Amino acid sequence: MRATKTLLPLLLPLLAGACGLREPLRPAPGESMPPAPAMAPRAMTTDELLAPPPIGRPGRVDELLRRSEEREDDRFDLPPGDIPVDTDGASNSQDAPDQ
């Protein structure tokens, strides 16, 4: 019983690894590979279909912030359209008292 408890944790990873891929992937019986993309010279292989696109796994940027920098003025940083903007310094008609 003691040998079983000792060998079981060692054998489980071996058994799990043994049931892995032994031959290249193929479509299920009766199915076919996906058609080639438009304007592609050939259909994609199984490995190409399984590889994630660059947008799925973008490269990591390891550049650290080395120093603080003032942000430049952004001319497209505008307030939302539903908030009236006072450009000439005068108060809005909504804020002005009735006369």
Secondary structure, 3 states (H helix, E strand, C coil): CHHHHHHHHHHHHHHHHHCCCCCCCCCCCCCCCCCCCCCCCCCCCHHHHHCCCCCCCCCCCCCCCCCCCCCCCCCCCCCCCCCCCCCCCCCCCCCCCCC
